[in-house]
Amino acid sequence: MKKALSTAIITGATPSLMEAAQSIIELPTPQQSKRYSANNQINVAVIGMGIMGFSNAETTVAMPGAKLVAVCDLYSGRLDRAKEVYGKDLFTTKNYKEILDRKDIDAVIVATSDHWHDRISIEAMNKGKHVYCEKPMVHKLEEGAEVIATQKKTGKVLQVGSQRVSSIVTLKTQELFESGIIGDLVLVETWMDRHSSNGAWQYSIPTDANAGTVDWNNFIGDAPKVPYDPVRFFRWRNYQDYGTGIAGDLFVHLFSGLHTVTSSKGPDRIFATGGLRYWKDGRDVPDLITGVYDYPATPQHPAFTLQTRVNFADGSESGEGLRLIGTDGVISMGWGSVKVTRHKISNRPSYGGWDSFETFTTAQQKEYEKWFASQYPESKPAIIESDLEFRAPKGYNANLDHHLNFYAGIREGKPVKEDALFGMRAAGPALASNKSYFEKKIIQWDPEKAKVV
């Protein structure tokens, strides 16, 4: 029954509500990666061993044919921890240039604070390294062009780390959307709310953090010079000098997922607003931000509007979602599942209930009833509904698929899911949201060239 129901949904047929109530289908487990010989091993180094650095290191260790050989961080405690986890033979350094100078390292993972992403990625590609760069790809809008140009010039693989674009859930959502199951796209709603200190970037600060264990001067880089501050170092996402706030950390996931599903290149009008409402802890970025984005019509779809929201004080359970609302239904996508709800509205006129019919004279009401019955003899409901849900297998990890895509690009020359241009088309609208918020104006964006107009 499930297979038939799936086919019925995708071809546009409408099953009964009783069938729909049982229509939960598990997505197939992705094909396992093949094994590689020792002489086909890819040596990997991680630059920046914070939360995502360790996460990416863990994925590297689990990756067939990849070997973690070096790590870099500016806090000595993280280097010590890396040796505890990955072995005493692991090469560690506070100077990323030592890693780029090593001939035996094939690829680097850039998981630093945002303000180092472009510089290290560019230097790494120029040194012959492939790059997996955490999102957002750049810290400032004007930095994207050089990253894109360097990838093109060097021919090196660059994958931006928004793992959602490689998820089997996202790819199933894309398949459903392209089937036309919800008709023409009208509106996209996204939200990613959080209700915890960790979610609001109040990360732990080690008690041994000091000017001796932290290389503060190298952390600052091209940011304004300020005295050593462990809060700014370990909670850098809270500060414009080093991070990109809510938009760069979270909106970029929403953009990358949406652009994958709809094959969109981005919006052309951007407006964002919000404020610092709850976490008044010295940060200089908002903890609440909403955005509205107009996407132009393309050969793939008509124009539509996107609205986003992130709120760091929301305690509700529905903390995250992405809904594509079309003329014939809604696709709701999460990290682990995608659901389709069909709600085709009948083209027959309104009749009965709360309607202008009640304002007619008694004689006209009777006349209208006769006319309605002759024009619409079939007693079909005004709204036809049905549901279908696809779920990822238990324990599925999209991050693994995103890294597999990166290594396939290195070994086989296959296109990666999120190269520099795609990465900028996702980062650009996110960073333009910050520009709109701080400058209190609408931003005109060129999605084709990925730059502010």
MARMARDO-390067 format. One record per residue (C-alpha): x, y, z; residue in three letters. Coordinates in steps of 0.1 Angstrom, whole numbers, always signed. Example, Ala and Ser with C-alpha at 12.3 -4.5 7.8 and 13.67 -1.06 7.14 Angstrom:
2
{r {+123 -45 +78} 'ala'};
{r {+137 -11 +71} 'ser'};
END
This chain:
453
{r {+0 +0 +0} 'met'};
{r {+28 +24 +8} 'lys'};
{r {+44 +20 -26} 'lys'};
{r {+12 +26 -44} 'ala'};
{r {+4 +56 -22} 'leu'};
{r {+39 +71 -29} 'ser'};
{r {+33 +68 -66} 'thr'};
{r {-2 +82 -63} 'ala'};
{r {+11 +113 -45} 'ile'};
{r {+40 +120 -69} 'ile'};
{r {+18 +117 -99} 'thr'};
{r {-8 +140 -84} 'gly'};
{r {-35 +116 -75} 'ala'};
{r {-52 +121 -42} 'thr'};
{r {-56 +91 -18} 'pro'};
{r {-82 +89 +9} 'ser'};
{r {-76 +105 +43} 'leu'};
{r {-76 +70 +58} 'met'};
{r {-48 +60 +35} 'glu'};
{r {-30 +92 +41} 'ala'};
{r {-30 +87 +79} 'ala'};
{r {-8 +56 +74} 'gln'};
{r {+15 +71 +48} 'ser'};
{r {+49 +73 +65} 'ile'};
{r {+77 +59 +43} 'ile'};
{r {+113 +54 +54} 'glu'};
{r {+138 +67 +29} 'leu'};
{r {+164 +41 +17} 'pro'};
{r {+197 +40 +35} 'thr'};
{r {+224 +57 +14} 'pro'};
{r {+248 +34 -4} 'gln'};
{r {+279 +27 +17} 'gln'};
{r {+311 +44 +5} 'ser'};
{r {+335 +20 -12} 'lys'};
{r {+369 +12 +3} 'arg'};
{r {+401 +27 -10} 'tyr'};
{r {+437 +14 -12} 'ser'};
{r {+464 +28 +10} 'ala'};
{r {+480 +46 -19} 'asn'};
{r {+447 +64 -25} 'asn'};
{r {+446 +78 +10} 'gln'};
{r {+437 +115 +15} 'ile'};
{r {+456 +131 +43} 'asn'};
{r {+435 +158 +61} 'val'};
{r {+442 +185 +85} 'ala'};
{r {+416 +205 +106} 'val'};
{r {+423 +242 +112} 'ile'};
{r {+402 +254 +141} 'gly'};
{r {+393 +227 +167} 'met'};
{r {+362 +242 +183} 'gly'};
{r {+328 +225 +182} 'ile'};
{r {+326 +220 +144} 'met'};
{r {+364 +213 +142} 'gly'};
{r {+360 +183 +165} 'phe'};
{r {+328 +173 +147} 'ser'};
{r {+345 +174 +113} 'asn'};
{r {+376 +156 +127} 'ala'};
{r {+353 +128 +140} 'glu'};
{r {+337 +125 +105} 'thr'};
{r {+372 +124 +89} 'thr'};
{r {+383 +95 +111} 'val'};
{r {+352 +76 +101} 'ala'};
{r {+356 +83 +64} 'met'};
{r {+370 +55 +43} 'pro'};
{r {+403 +64 +26} 'gly'};
{r {+408 +96 +47} 'ala'};
{r {+433 +101 +75} 'lys'};
{r {+434 +129 +101} 'leu'};
{r {+471 +138 +103} 'val'};
{r {+472 +173 +118} 'ala'};
{r {+452 +199 +136} 'val'};
{r {+456 +236 +143} 'cys'};
{r {+441 +257 +170} 'asp'};
{r {+450 +289 +189} 'leu'};
{r {+441 +275 +224} 'tyr'};
{r {+467 +250 +236} 'ser'};
{r {+441 +231 +256} 'gly'};
{r {+423 +220 +224} 'arg'};
{r {+455 +208 +209} 'leu'};
{r {+461 +187 +240} 'asp'};
{r {+426 +174 +238} 'arg'};
{r {+431 +164 +201} 'ala'};
{r {+460 +143 +211} 'lys'};
{r {+440 +127 +238} 'glu'};
{r {+413 +118 +213} 'val'};
{r {+432 +110 +182} 'tyr'};
{r {+466 +99 +194} 'gly'};
{r {+499 +113 +206} 'lys'};
{r {+514 +111 +170} 'asp'};
{r {+489 +137 +157} 'leu'};
{r {+507 +168 +145} 'phe'};
{r {+495 +199 +163} 'thr'};
{r {+503 +236 +159} 'thr'};
{r {+490 +271 +166} 'lys'};
{r {+502 +283 +132} 'asn'};
{r {+480 +272 +103} 'tyr'};
{r {+508 +281 +78} 'lys'};
{r {+528 +251 +91} 'glu'};
{r {+499 +229 +79} 'ile'};
{r {+496 +246 +45} 'leu'};
{r {+534 +242 +40} 'asp'};
{r {+533 +204 +44} 'arg'};
{r {+534 +186 +11} 'lys'};
{r {+518 +154 +26} 'asp'};
{r {+485 +171 +34} 'ile'};
{r {+460 +169 +6} 'asp'};
{r {+430 +187 +21} 'ala'};
{r {+422 +210 +50} 'val'};
{r {+390 +216 +69} 'ile'};
{r {+386 +253 +78} 'val'};
{r {+365 +255 +110} 'ala'};
{r {+378 +287 +125} 'thr'};
{r {+359 +318 +134} 'ser'};
{r {+342 +333 +104} 'asp'};
{r {+366 +362 +99} 'his'};
{r {+394 +337 +89} 'trp'};
{r {+374 +316 +64} 'his'};
{r {+382 +335 +33} 'asp'};
{r {+419 +341 +40} 'arg'};
{r {+428 +305 +50} 'ile'};
{r {+407 +290 +22} 'ser'};
{r {+424 +311 -4} 'ile'};
{r {+459 +304 +9} 'glu'};
{r {+451 +267 +11} 'ala'};
{r {+439 +265 -25} 'met'};
{r {+469 +285 -37} 'asn'};
{r {+491 +260 -18} 'lys'};
{r {+475 +231 -37} 'gly'};
{r {+451 +219 -9} 'lys'};
{r {+415 +210 -13} 'his'};
{r {+393 +229 +11} 'val'};
{r {+362 +220 +32} 'tyr'};
{r {+352 +254 +46} 'cys'};
{r {+325 +257 +73} 'glu'};
{r {+296 +280 +66} 'lys'};
{r {+293 +308 +60} 'pro'};
{r {+320 +308 +34} 'met'};
{r {+330 +344 +41} 'val'};
{r {+327 +370 +68} 'his'};
{r {+321 +400 +46} 'lys'};
{r {+301 +403 +14} 'leu'};
{r {+330 +417 -5} 'glu'};
{r {+352 +387 +3} 'glu'};
{r {+333 +362 -19} 'gly'};
{r {+346 +372 -53} 'ala'};
{r {+382 +363 -45} 'glu'};
{r {+373 +329 -30} 'val'};
{r {+353 +321 -62} 'ile'};
{r {+381 +333 -84} 'ala'};
{r {+407 +313 -65} 'thr'};
{r {+388 +280 -68} 'gln'};
{r {+383 +286 -105} 'lys'};
{r {+420 +295 -110} 'lys'};
{r {+435 +266 -90} 'thr'};
{r {+410 +240 -99} 'gly'};
{r {+409 +227 -63} 'lys'};
{r {+378 +213 -47} 'val'};
{r {+361 +236 -23} 'leu'};
{r {+331 +224 -4} 'gln'};
{r {+312 +247 +20} 'val'};
{r {+300 +230 +51} 'gly'};
{r {+262 +233 +50} 'ser'};
{r {+255 +196 +53} 'gln'};
{r {+218 +200 +47} 'arg'};
{r {+224 +202 +9} 'val'};
{r {+237 +166 +8} 'ser'};
{r {+210 +152 +30} 'ser'};
{r {+187 +125 +16} 'ile'};
{r {+158 +144 +32} 'val'};
{r {+167 +175 +12} 'thr'};
{r {+171 +155 -20} 'leu'};
{r {+137 +138 -15} 'lys'};
{r {+122 +173 -9} 'thr'};
{r {+138 +184 -42} 'gln'};
{r {+123 +154 -60} 'glu'};
{r {+88 +161 -45} 'leu'};
{r {+90 +198 -53} 'phe'};
{r {+101 +192 -89} 'glu'};
{r {+73 +168 -94} 'ser'};
{r {+48 +197 -91} 'gly'};
{r {+30 +181 -62} 'ile'};
{r {+23 +214 -45} 'ile'};
{r {+17 +234 -77} 'gly'};
{r {+33 +268 -81} 'asp'};
{r {+55 +279 -51} 'leu'};
{r {+40 +310 -35} 'val'};
{r {+56 +314 -1} 'leu'};
{r {+84 +298 +20} 'val'};
{r {+84 +300 +58} 'glu'};
{r {+115 +291 +78} 'thr'};
{r {+123 +294 +115} 'trp'};
{r {+151 +281 +137} 'met'};
{r {+144 +291 +173} 'asp'};
{r {+165 +282 +204} 'arg'};
{r {+159 +282 +241} 'his'};
{r {+192 +274 +258} 'ser'};
{r {+224 +292 +267} 'ser'};
{r {+243 +268 +244} 'asn'};
{r {+219 +276 +216} 'gly'};
{r {+226 +313 +222} 'ala'};
{r {+263 +307 +219} 'trp'};
{r {+271 +310 +256} 'gln'};
{r {+298 +284 +252} 'tyr'};
{r {+320 +271 +281} 'ser'};
{r {+352 +290 +288} 'ile'};
{r {+381 +269 +302} 'pro'};
{r {+395 +280 +336} 'thr'};
{r {+431 +279 +322} 'asp'};
{r {+423 +303 +294} 'ala'};
{r {+448 +332 +295} 'asn'};
{r {+472 +352 +274} 'ala'};
{r {+497 +323 +275} 'gly'};
{r {+474 +295 +265} 'thr'};
{r {+455 +315 +238} 'val'};
{r {+473 +331 +209} 'asp'};
{r {+452 +362 +209} 'trp'};
{r {+471 +383 +184} 'asn'};
{r {+468 +356 +157} 'asn'};
{r {+431 +352 +165} 'phe'};
{r {+425 +389 +159} 'ile'};
{r {+439 +388 +124} 'gly'};
{r {+424 +416 +104} 'asp'};
{r {+398 +425 +130} 'ala'};
{r {+401 +457 +151} 'pro'};
{r {+429 +454 +178} 'lys'};
{r {+415 +450 +213} 'val'};
{r {+431 +436 +246} 'pro'};
{r {+429 +399 +252} 'tyr'};
{r {+393 +388 +262} 'asp'};
{r {+385 +351 +267} 'pro'};
{r {+348 +358 +262} 'val'};
{r {+354 +372 +227} 'arg'};
{r {+377 +343 +219} 'phe'};
{r {+355 +314 +230} 'phe'};
{r {+321 +331 +222} 'arg'};
{r {+332 +348 +190} 'trp'};
{r {+298 +342 +173} 'arg'};
{r {+284 +370 +195} 'asn'};
{r {+306 +397 +180} 'tyr'};
{r {+306 +413 +145} 'gln'};
{r {+344 +415 +144} 'asp'};
{r {+347 +377 +142} 'tyr'};
{r {+313 +362 +135} 'gly'};
{r {+282 +368 +114} 'thr'};
{r {+255 +365 +141} 'gly'};
{r {+223 +346 +136} 'ile'};
{r {+221 +352 +99} 'ala'};
{r {+256 +338 +92} 'gly'};
{r {+253 +309 +116} 'asp'};
{r {+217 +298 +110} 'leu'};
{r {+200 +316 +81} 'phe'};
{r {+227 +303 +58} 'val'};
{r {+215 +267 +65} 'his'};
{r {+180 +278 +54} 'leu'};
{r {+192 +294 +22} 'phe'};
{r {+214 +265 +12} 'ser'};
{r {+186 +240 +18} 'gly'};
{r {+160 +261 +0} 'leu'};
{r {+183 +267 -30} 'his'};
{r {+190 +230 -33} 'thr'};
{r {+153 +221 -32} 'val'};
{r {+141 +248 -57} 'thr'};
{r {+173 +252 -78} 'ser'};
{r {+171 +289 -70} 'ser'};
{r {+202 +312 -71} 'lys'};
{r {+188 +336 -45} 'gly'};
{r {+166 +365 -38} 'pro'};
{r {+169 +399 -54} 'asp'};
{r {+153 +420 -26} 'arg'};
{r {+162 +416 +11} 'ile'};
{r {+150 +432 +43} 'phe'};
{r {+157 +421 +79} 'ala'};
{r {+148 +435 +113} 'thr'};
{r {+149 +425 +149} 'gly'};
{r {+169 +433 +180} 'gly'};
{r {+187 +423 +211} 'leu'};
{r {+158 +412 +234} 'arg'};
{r {+170 +387 +258} 'tyr'};
{r {+208 +379 +258} 'trp'};
{r {+221 +413 +269} 'lys'};
{r {+255 +399 +278} 'asp'};
{r {+278 +423 +259} 'gly'};
{r {+272 +408 +225} 'arg'};
{r {+268 +432 +196} 'asp'};
{r {+245 +411 +174} 'val'};
{r {+208 +406 +177} 'pro'};
{r {+193 +375 +194} 'asp'};
{r {+160 +380 +174} 'leu'};
{r {+160 +386 +137} 'ile'};
{r {+133 +382 +110} 'thr'};
{r {+138 +386 +73} 'gly'};
{r {+117 +389 +41} 'val'};
{r {+132 +380 +7} 'tyr'};
{r {+117 +383 -28} 'asp'};
{r {+129 +356 -52} 'tyr'};
{r {+125 +365 -89} 'pro'};
{r {+108 +343 -114} 'ala'};
{r {+130 +318 -132} 'thr'};
{r {+124 +291 -159} 'pro'};
{r {+121 +266 -130} 'gln'};
{r {+94 +285 -110} 'his'};
{r {+74 +317 -107} 'pro'};
{r {+84 +345 -83} 'ala'};
{r {+79 +337 -46} 'phe'};
{r {+86 +352 -12} 'thr'};
{r {+106 +338 +17} 'leu'};
{r {+102 +348 +53} 'gln'};
{r {+127 +337 +80} 'thr'};
{r {+129 +339 +118} 'arg'};
{r {+154 +331 +145} 'val'};
{r {+146 +338 +181} 'asn'};
{r {+169 +329 +210} 'phe'};
{r {+142 +331 +237} 'ala'};
{r {+116 +307 +223} 'asp'};
{r {+108 +278 +246} 'gly'};
{r {+83 +260 +223} 'ser'};
{r {+90 +225 +210} 'glu'};
{r {+87 +234 +173} 'ser'};
{r {+121 +251 +172} 'gly'};
{r {+129 +246 +136} 'glu'};
{r {+111 +242 +103} 'gly'};
{r {+109 +250 +66} 'leu'};
{r {+76 +251 +48} 'arg'};
{r {+72 +255 +10} 'leu'};
{r {+36 +267 +4} 'ile'};
{r {+22 +262 -31} 'gly'};
{r {-10 +266 -49} 'thr'};
{r {-19 +229 -43} 'asp'};
{r {-3 +220 -10} 'gly'};
{r {+26 +224 +14} 'val'};
{r {+60 +206 +18} 'ile'};
{r {+73 +207 +53} 'ser'};
{r {+110 +198 +56} 'met'};
{r {+131 +191 +87} 'gly'};
{r {+165 +176 +93} 'trp'};
{r {+151 +141 +96} 'gly'};
{r {+119 +140 +76} 'ser'};
{r {+98 +157 +49} 'val'};
{r {+60 +158 +48} 'lys'};
{r {+36 +167 +20} 'val'};
{r {+2 +180 +27} 'thr'};
{r {-21 +183 -3} 'arg'};
{r {-48 +209 +0} 'his'};
{r {-60 +217 -35} 'lys'};
{r {-87 +244 -33} 'ile'};
{r {-117 +237 -55} 'ser'};
{r {-124 +264 -82} 'asn'};
{r {-161 +263 -74} 'arg'};
{r {-175 +295 -58} 'pro'};
{r {-182 +298 -21} 'ser'};
{r {-216 +287 -9} 'tyr'};
{r {-230 +285 +26} 'gly'};
{r {-214 +291 +59} 'gly'};
{r {-199 +325 +65} 'trp'};
{r {-205 +339 +30} 'asp'};
{r {-222 +368 +12} 'ser'};
{r {-250 +343 +4} 'phe'};
{r {-266 +351 +37} 'glu'};
{r {-270 +388 +27} 'thr'};
{r {-292 +379 -3} 'phe'};
{r {-330 +381 -1} 'thr'};
{r {-348 +349 +6} 'thr'};
{r {-360 +347 -30} 'ala'};
{r {-325 +353 -44} 'gln'};
{r {-310 +327 -21} 'gln'};
{r {-335 +301 -35} 'lys'};
{r {-326 +312 -70} 'glu'};
{r {-289 +310 -63} 'tyr'};
{r {-293 +275 -49} 'glu'};
{r {-309 +263 -81} 'lys'};
{r {-282 +279 -102} 'trp'};
{r {-254 +264 -80} 'phe'};
{r {-269 +229 -81} 'ala'};
{r {-271 +230 -120} 'ser'};
{r {-235 +243 -123} 'gln'};
{r {-218 +221 -97} 'tyr'};
{r {-238 +188 -95} 'pro'};
{r {-210 +168 -79} 'glu'};
{r {-208 +171 -41} 'ser'};
{r {-170 +173 -38} 'lys'};
{r {-154 +190 -8} 'pro'};
{r {-141 +225 -12} 'ala'};
{r {-106 +214 +0} 'ile'};
{r {-91 +180 -8} 'ile'};
{r {-65 +170 +18} 'glu'};
{r {-39 +142 +20} 'ser'};
{r {-6 +136 +38} 'asp'};
{r {+25 +118 +30} 'leu'};
{r {+57 +117 +51} 'glu'};
{r {+92 +105 +43} 'phe'};
{r {+117 +99 +71} 'arg'};
{r {+154 +93 +72} 'ala'};
{r {+166 +60 +87} 'pro'};
{r {+173 +60 +124} 'lys'};
{r {+208 +73 +131} 'gly'};
{r {+212 +89 +96} 'tyr'};
{r {+239 +116 +95} 'asn'};
{r {+238 +141 +67} 'ala'};
{r {+273 +154 +77} 'asn'};
{r {+287 +121 +66} 'leu'};
{r {+271 +124 +31} 'asp'};
{r {+284 +159 +27} 'his'};
{r {+319 +148 +35} 'his'};
{r {+316 +118 +11} 'leu'};
{r {+306 +143 -16} 'asn'};
{r {+337 +163 -8} 'phe'};
{r {+360 +133 -11} 'tyr'};
{r {+343 +121 -43} 'ala'};
{r {+351 +155 -58} 'gly'};
{r {+387 +151 -49} 'ile'};
{r {+391 +115 -61} 'arg'};
{r {+368 +114 -90} 'glu'};
{r {+363 +149 -101} 'gly'};
{r {+326 +148 -94} 'lys'};
{r {+309 +182 -89} 'pro'};
{r {+304 +189 -52} 'val'};
{r {+271 +200 -38} 'lys'};
{r {+283 +234 -25} 'glu'};
{r {+312 +249 -43} 'asp'};
{r {+324 +285 -39} 'ala'};
{r {+297 +300 -61} 'leu'};
{r {+269 +281 -45} 'phe'};
{r {+284 +289 -11} 'gly'};
{r {+284 +326 -18} 'met'};
{r {+248 +324 -31} 'arg'};
{r {+238 +311 +3} 'ala'};
{r {+261 +332 +24} 'ala'};
{r {+253 +364 +5} 'gly'};
{r {+216 +367 +13} 'pro'};
{r {+225 +358 +49} 'ala'};
{r {+251 +385 +53} 'leu'};
{r {+230 +410 +34} 'ala'};
{r {+204 +403 +61} 'ser'};
{r {+229 +417 +86} 'asn'};
{r {+236 +447 +63} 'lys'};
{r {+198 +453 +61} 'ser'};
{r {+194 +450 +99} 'tyr'};
{r {+223 +473 +109} 'phe'};
{r {+218 +499 +81} 'glu'};
{r {+179 +498 +84} 'lys'};
{r {+173 +495 +47} 'lys'};
{r {+163 +471 +19} 'ile'};
{r {+192 +455 +1} 'ile'};
{r {+191 +449 -36} 'gln'};
{r {+210 +416 -44} 'trp'};
{r {+221 +401 -77} 'asp'};
{r {+216 +363 -73} 'pro'};
{r {+233 +355 -106} 'glu'};
{r {+266 +374 -98} 'lys'};
{r {+262 +369 -60} 'ala'};
{r {+268 +405 -51} 'lys'};
{r {+251 +436 -38} 'val'};
{r {+236 +458 -65} 'val'};
END
